[in-house]
Amino acid sequence: MLAAHQERVADVARQVRARPAGARLTIRKQTPTHSIRDQAYKSGLHAVDVSALHHVIEIDAARRLATVEGQVTIGALSEASLAQGLLPAVVPEYPMFTVSGLINGEGIQSSAHRYGVFTHTVRSVELVRADGDVITASRDAHPVVFAALPESLGTLGIVTAATIQLVPAKPFVKCTYRRYRSLGDYVAAFSASLEQPDFHEGIIFGPQGYVLATADFVDAAGGLPQFDPLRPGGEYYHQHVRAAANRRDVTEEVMPTLSYLRRLERGLWWQLESHADFPLLSETDWGRRHMDAQVDAMYQATGFASAGVTALERDRHQINQDMGVRLQDLQDGIAWVQANLRVYPLWNCAVRIPEDERATIGAPHVVDIGIYGEPGIDDYRHVRDMRALQQRVPFPSTWGVSYLTWDEIRAKNPQRFDRYERARAELNADAAFLHMKDKVVWIDPATPSPRASKWWRLDRSFGPRWRWNPLAYLVIAVAAVSKAVWRKPAISR
């Protein structure tokens, strides 16, 4: 297996060396893209085919380490390792995320409160440089490169393999949902329970609906009810949790481990429900089957990129932002979103900070406030309001849309970006790879910021002259009936 891997890496290196003079590189792979950027920019780049790098090289159960090629998906690695009673310490929810993509783009999930971000669990990375040479970076070898790789967006080299820490796992997880009625009580419970269960997250459904969702590995169901979030047509995970919290303050159940890891995949968290705003689809079995099929087809074709939709069109009406705050600022951060954006549900995921970085960060945990959905305020202006959000965030992400300038982002964490530039110089990455600045979707702060329109779904479906289309009024009528009959109430009692 190792010899075959080395030959595949040698082929990638040959492709790198064969690029035309002055050409910049991109990769060609088989899995969908998880960048939201229009992929047309790649047409002018020299493509290196990395699709053969999809093998699990070794799972060392004794040392709890997995060595895998860069295009191995987190889903495939989870299945292979769970067969030996182990899992990657952090498993982001989309099974088609690749190890290379997670290293270059980062990832978190509900185990991050114990283990940190995905790259905190990576022990070494094999990388093809701009000149075709192959290096292995770790804390001891090429430490600047190793530290700069997370969130470098594939601009330092081509990740061909990595060694990842595994943790003990079991076939099932026991899930507990605890509902709180006030923000203060919820934040206190969220903070007090960190690093105790195997999995830990929060979902906020409204001003009186706060749910702390924890889970632990178990060997068997033990007589508890079982829920499968992957059942075709079944309730989406967030719908199931919302219904449970509406019935009682504490609910316990069991899920198969691999299903739990993918619980947010169907429904795209809750963005699919928000985007459709059509309960006849999102609240019925046959409707969810239809939406899932449509989303799966689009995902396979374009990944996360919004084909044919500009950033202005997408972001004027829907928010897809992650707001990282220090643990001690969690209550203020949630309150700000509730007052200034009014988006529900909200996702809270805590990330453990390594002890040697806590003095710099100023907290033992950073909490991601995942803001995914349609703003409920009357005068939402996406440039104004998203810029205000990103200005108050101490740890802005570069994977999505940025309403800050490059200089403003650098000023938030100059040490990180200085390290990135040193790594670029060490690898001579300028010779072949785009810069991070070239991979981010930038929104000029001077961009016009029109008010969000409540009719934007009709604009997208029928065009700006939809008012002259009789079919549009039929859709409006069906939607109104749909909301009256199938709309599930938010948590309020």
C-alpha positions in Angstrom: 0.0 0.0 0.0 2.8 2.4 0.9 4.7 1.7 -2.4 1.5 2.3 -4.4 0.9 5.5 -2.6 4.4 6.7 -3.3 3.8 6.1 -7.0 0.6 8.1 -7.0 2.3 10.9 -5.3 5.1 10.8 -7.9 2.5 11.1 -10.6 1.1 14.3 -8.9 4.7 15.7 -8.6 5.2 15.0 -12.4 2.1 16.9 -13.2 3.2 19.8 -11.1 6.6 20.0 -12.8 4.9 19.7 -16.2 2.9 22.9 -15.8 3.5 25.6 -18.5 5.9 28.4 -17.6 4.2 31.0 -15.4 1.0 28.9 -14.9 -0.7 28.7 -11.6 -2.1 25.4 -10.3 -5.4 24.1 -9.2 -6.5 20.5 -8.5 -9.0 18.3 -10.3 -10.8 15.8 -8.1 -13.9 13.6 -8.1 -15.7 14.9 -5.0 -17.9 18.0 -5.1 -16.4 21.4 -4.3 -17.1 22.9 -0.9 -16.1 26.4 -1.9 -19.0 28.9 -2.4 -16.9 30.7 -5.0 -17.9 30.5 -8.7 -15.5 27.8 -10.1 -15.1 29.6 -13.4 -11.8 31.2 -12.2 -10.1 27.7 -12.5 -10.4 27.8 -16.3 -7.2 29.8 -16.5 -5.2 27.5 -14.2 -3.2 24.3 -14.8 -5.2 21.4 -13.4 -3.4 18.6 -11.5 -5.4 15.4 -11.2 -5.4 14.2 -7.6 -8.5 11.9 -7.9 -6.4 8.7 -7.5 -5.4 9.8 -3.9 -8.4 8.2 -2.2 -6.9 5.3 -0.3 -6.6 4.6 3.4 -3.0 3.7 3.8 -3.0 2.4 7.4 -5.1 2.3 10.5 -2.8 1.7 13.5 -5.3 0.6 16.2 -2.6 0.3 18.8 -1.4 3.9 18.4 -4.8 5.2 17.4 -3.6 6.8 14.2 -4.9 6.7 10.6 -2.6 7.5 7.7 -4.7 8.4 4.6 -4.4 10.0 1.2 -5.6 13.5 0.7 -8.7 12.7 -1.2 -10.0 10.2 1.3 -13.4 11.4 2.5 -14.2 11.9 6.2 -17.1 9.5 5.6 -14.9 6.7 4.3 -12.4 7.2 7.0 -15.1 7.1 9.7 -16.5 3.8 8.3 -13.0 2.2 8.1 -12.0 3.3 11.6 -15.3 2.5 13.3 -14.9 -1.1 12.1 -11.9 -1.2 14.5 -13.7 0.6 17.3 -12.1 4.0 16.5 -13.1 7.3 14.9 -11.4 10.5 13.9 -11.5 12.8 16.9 -13.4 15.5 14.9 -15.8 14.4 12.2 -17.5 17.3 10.3 -21.0 16.5 9.1 -20.6 16.2 5.4 -19.2 12.7 4.5 -17.8 14.0 1.2 -15.5 16.4 2.9 -12.0 15.3 2.1 -9.0 15.1 4.5 -7.2 17.6 2.2 -10.1 19.9 2.2 -10.5 19.9 5.9 -6.8 20.6 6.4 -6.9 23.5 3.9 -10.2 24.8 5.0 -10.7 23.6 8.6 -13.6 21.8 10.2 -15.4 21.5 13.6 -18.2 19.5 15.0 -19.8 18.6 18.3 -16.7 16.7 19.6 -14.6 19.9 19.1 -15.3 20.9 22.7 -12.9 18.1 23.7 -10.5 18.0 20.8 -10.4 21.4 19.1 -10.6 22.0 15.3 -9.9 19.1 12.9 -6.3 20.2 12.3 -5.6 20.0 16.0 -6.0 16.2 15.5 -3.6 16.0 12.5 -0.1 14.8 13.4 1.7 15.2 10.0 0.9 16.3 6.5 2.6 15.2 3.2 2.7 18.0 0.7 3.8 18.5 -2.9 5.5 21.8 -3.3 5.4 24.3 -6.2 8.6 22.8 -7.6 7.3 19.2 -7.4 9.4 18.2 -4.4 7.6 16.3 -1.6 7.9 17.2 2.1 6.3 16.0 5.3 5.3 18.8 7.7 4.7 18.3 11.4 5.4 20.1 14.7 9.0 19.0 14.4 9.6 19.1 10.6 8.7 22.3 8.7 6.8 23.6 11.7 5.9 27.0 10.1 4.4 25.2 7.1 2.5 22.8 9.4 1.1 25.7 11.5 0.1 27.7 8.4 -1.7 25.0 6.5 -5.1 25.3 8.4 -7.4 27.7 6.5 -4.7 28.3 3.8 -7.3 27.3 1.2 -4.9 25.1 -0.8 -2.5 27.9 -1.5 0.7 26.4 0.0 0.9 23.1 -1.8 -1.0 19.9 -2.6 -1.9 17.8 0.4 -1.3 14.1 -0.7 -1.5 12.4 2.7 -2.0 13.0 6.4 -1.7 11.1 9.7 -4.7 11.8 11.9 -5.4 11.0 15.6 -8.2 8.6 16.3 -10.3 8.1 19.5 -12.2 5.1 20.9 -15.8 4.8 19.6 -18.8 2.6 19.9 -21.6 1.5 17.6 -24.3 3.9 19.1 -24.5 7.3 20.7 -27.0 8.1 23.5 -28.4 11.6 22.8 -29.9 13.9 25.5 -31.7 17.1 24.7 -32.3 19.6 27.5 -34.5 22.6 26.9 -34.0 26.0 28.6 -36.3 29.0 28.6 -33.8 31.8 29.1 -30.6 32.7 27.5 -28.8 33.0 30.8 -29.8 29.5 32.0 -28.8 28.0 28.6 -25.4 29.7 28.5 -24.7 28.6 32.1 -25.6 25.0 31.3 -23.7 25.1 28.0 -20.5 26.3 29.7 -20.7 24.0 32.8 -21.0 20.9 30.7 -18.1 21.4 28.3 -15.5 18.6 28.0 -17.8 16.2 29.9 -19.8 14.3 27.3 -18.4 12.9 24.1 -20.4 15.3 22.0 -21.8 18.8 22.9 -23.7 21.4 20.9 -26.5 23.9 21.3 -29.5 24.8 19.0 -31.5 27.9 19.6 -35.0 27.9 18.2 -36.3 31.2 19.5 -36.2 33.6 22.5 -37.6 30.9 24.8 -36.3 27.8 23.1 -32.7 26.9 23.9 -31.6 23.3 23.6 -28.4 21.8 24.9 -27.8 18.6 22.9 -25.2 16.2 24.3 -24.3 12.6 23.4 -22.1 9.8 24.6 -20.9 6.6 23.0 -22.8 3.4 24.0 -22.6 -0.2 23.0 -26.3 -0.8 22.5 -29.7 1.0 22.5 -30.5 -0.2 25.9 -34.3 0.1 25.4 -34.2 3.8 24.5 -36.1 5.0 21.4 -34.0 5.1 18.2 -33.9 7.9 15.7 -32.3 7.7 12.3 -31.7 11.2 10.8 -30.8 9.6 7.4 -34.2 7.9 6.8 -35.5 9.1 3.4 -38.4 11.5 3.9 -38.0 11.4 7.7 -37.8 14.5 9.9 -34.7 16.5 9.6 -32.5 16.4 12.7 -33.4 20.0 13.8 -37.1 19.3 13.3 -36.9 16.2 15.5 -35.0 18.1 18.2 -37.5 21.0 18.0 -40.4 18.6 18.4 -38.8 16.8 21.3 -38.1 20.1 23.1 -41.7 21.1 22.6 -42.9 17.9 24.3 -40.7 17.8 27.3 -37.7 19.5 28.9 -35.4 16.5 28.8 -35.4 13.8 26.1 -33.2 10.8 25.7 -32.7 8.6 22.6 -30.1 6.6 20.7 -28.7 6.9 17.2 -26.3 4.7 15.2 -22.9 6.4 15.4 -22.4 6.9 11.7 -25.9 8.3 11.4 -25.3 10.7 14.3 -22.1 12.0 12.6 -24.2 12.9 9.5 -27.3 14.1 11.4 -27.1 17.7 9.9 -26.5 16.6 6.3 -30.1 16.2 5.3 -31.7 19.6 5.3 -28.2 21.3 5.2 -28.5 22.1 8.8 -31.9 24.0 8.5 -31.0 26.1 5.4 -33.0 24.0 3.1 -36.2 24.6 5.1 -35.4 28.3 5.3 -34.6 28.6 1.6 -37.8 26.9 0.5 -40.1 28.4 3.2 -42.7 25.9 1.9 -43.9 23.6 4.7 -45.8 21.4 2.3 -42.3 20.3 1.2 -40.2 20.7 4.4 -42.8 19.3 6.9 -44.0 16.2 4.9 -42.3 12.9 4.1 -42.9 13.1 0.3 -41.9 16.8 0.3 -38.6 16.1 2.1 -37.9 13.2 -0.3 -38.4 15.6 -3.2 -36.2 18.3 -1.7 -33.5 15.9 -0.8 -33.3 14.5 -4.3 -33.1 18.0 -5.8 -30.4 19.1 -3.4 -28.4 15.9 -3.9 -28.4 16.4 -7.7 -27.2 20.1 -7.3 -24.6 19.1 -4.7 -23.1 16.5 -7.0 -23.1 19.0 -9.9 -21.8 22.2 -8.3 -21.0 21.4 -4.6 -21.6 24.4 -2.4 -21.1 26.9 -5.2 -24.3 28.7 -6.2 -24.4 28.2 -10.0 -25.9 31.2 -11.8 -26.4 33.1 -8.5 -24.2 36.1 -7.7 -23.0 36.8 -4.2 -25.3 39.9 -4.2 -28.4 37.8 -5.0 -27.5 35.1 -2.5 -26.5 37.2 0.4 -29.2 39.9 0.1 -31.8 37.5 1.6 -30.0 34.6 3.3 -27.2 34.5 5.9 -24.5 31.8 6.0 -22.0 33.1 8.5 -20.0 31.6 11.4 -19.4 34.0 14.3 -16.5 32.8 16.6 -16.6 34.3 20.1 -14.8 33.6 23.3 -16.7 31.5 25.7 -17.1 34.4 28.1 -18.7 36.4 25.3 -21.2 33.8 24.2 -24.2 35.3 25.9 -23.5 38.8 24.4 -22.9 37.3 21.0 -26.2 35.4 20.9 -28.0 38.4 22.2 -26.5 40.6 19.4 -27.7 38.1 16.7 -31.1 37.9 18.2 -31.5 41.7 18.3 -29.8 42.7 15.1 -30.5 39.7 12.7 -33.2 37.6 14.3 -32.2 34.3 12.6 -33.4 31.0 14.0 -32.3 28.3 14.5 -28.8 29.2 15.6 -26.0 26.6 16.1 -23.5 26.8 19.0 -20.4 24.6 18.8 -17.6 25.0 21.3 -14.0 24.5 20.2 -11.3 23.6 22.7 -8.2 25.8 22.5 -4.9 24.1 23.2 -3.3 25.1 26.5 -0.3 26.7 24.9 -2.6 29.0 22.9 -5.1 30.0 25.6 -3.1 33.1 26.7 -3.1 34.4 23.2 -6.8 33.6 22.6 -7.9 34.7 26.0 -10.3 31.8 26.7 -10.2 27.9 27.0 -12.9 27.6 24.4 -14.1 29.6 21.4 -17.8 29.1 20.5 -19.0 29.2 16.9 -22.4 30.8 16.6 -23.6 29.4 13.3 -26.0 31.8 11.6 -27.7 30.0 8.8 -31.1 31.3 7.5 -33.3 34.2 6.6 -33.0 37.4 8.8 -36.2 38.3 10.6 -35.5 42.0 11.0 -37.5 44.5 8.9 -34.7 46.5 7.4 -32.0 43.9 6.7 -29.1 45.3 4.6 -26.6 42.5 3.9 -23.5 44.7 3.4 -24.2 46.9 6.4 -25.3 44.2 8.7 -22.8 41.5 7.8 -19.9 44.0 7.9 -21.1 45.0 11.4 -21.1 41.3 12.4 -17.7 40.6 11.1 -16.2 43.7 12.6 -17.2 42.5 16.1 -16.0 39.0 15.6 -12.5 38.4 17.0 -11.8 35.4 14.7 -13.3 36.0 11.2 -13.3 33.1 8.8 -11.9 33.3 5.3 -13.7 30.3 3.9 -16.9 32.2 2.9 -17.9 35.7 2.0 -15.9 38.5 3.6 -17.3 42.0 4.1 -14.0 43.1 5.6 -11.0 44.1 3.6 -7.8 42.1 3.5 -6.1 44.6 5.7 -8.9 44.5 8.2 -8.7 40.7 8.4 -5.0 40.7 8.8 -5.2 43.2 11.6 -7.5 40.8 13.5 -4.7 38.2 13.7 -1.4 39.6 12.3 0.6 36.7 13.8 -1.4 34.1 11.8 -1.0 35.9 8.5 2.7 36.7 9.0 3.2 32.9 9.5 1.3 32.3 6.3 3.6 34.6 4.4 6.6 32.9 5.9 5.3 29.5 4.9 4.7 30.8 1.3 8.3 32.0 1.2 9.7 28.7 2.5 7.7 26.7 -0.1 8.2 29.2 -2.9 4.4 28.9 -3.3 4.2 32.2 -5.3 5.7 30.3 -8.2 2.7 28.1 -8.7 -0.2 28.7 -6.3 -2.8 31.4 -5.9 -2.7 33.6 -2.8 -5.3 33.3 -0.1 -6.6 36.7 -1.2 -7.5 35.1 -4.5 -9.6 32.4 -3.0 -11.9 34.5 -0.8 -15.2 36.0 -1.9 -14.8 39.7 -1.2 -17.6 42.2 -0.9 -16.5 45.8 -1.2 -17.9 47.8 1.8 -19.1 50.4 -0.7 -21.3 47.9 -2.6 -25.0 49.0 -2.7 -27.0 47.3 0.0 -30.6 47.2 -1.0 -33.2 46.1 1.5 -34.1 42.5 1.5 -37.4 41.7 -0.4 -40.0 39.4 1.0 -40.8 38.4 -2.6 -37.3 37.2 -3.4 -38.3 33.6 -3.9 -40.8 34.6 -6.6 -38.1 36.8 -8.2 -35.8 33.8 -8.4 -38.5 31.4 -9.6 -40.4 33.6 -12.2 -38.2 36.6 -12.8 -38.7 40.3 -11.8 -41.9 40.5 -13.8 -43.6 37.7 -11.8 -46.5 39.9 -10.9 -47.8 39.5 -14.5 -47.6 35.7 -14.3 -50.9 34.0 -13.1 -48.9 30.9 -12.0 -47.1 33.0 -9.4 -50.4 33.8 -7.6 -51.3 30.1 -7.6 -47.9 29.5 -5.9 -48.7 32.2 -3.3 -52.0 30.7 -2.5 -50.6 27.2 -2.2 -47.8 28.5 0.1 -50.3 30.3 2.3 -52.4 27.1 2.7 -49.2 25.2 3.3 -48.1 27.4 6.1 -51.5 27.3 7.7 -51.7 23.5 7.6 -48.2 22.2 8.0 -46.1 25.0 9.7 -44.7 23.7 12.9 -44.6 26.3 15.7 -41.4 27.5 17.1 -40.6 26.6 20.7 -42.5 29.2 22.8 -44.3 27.6 25.8 
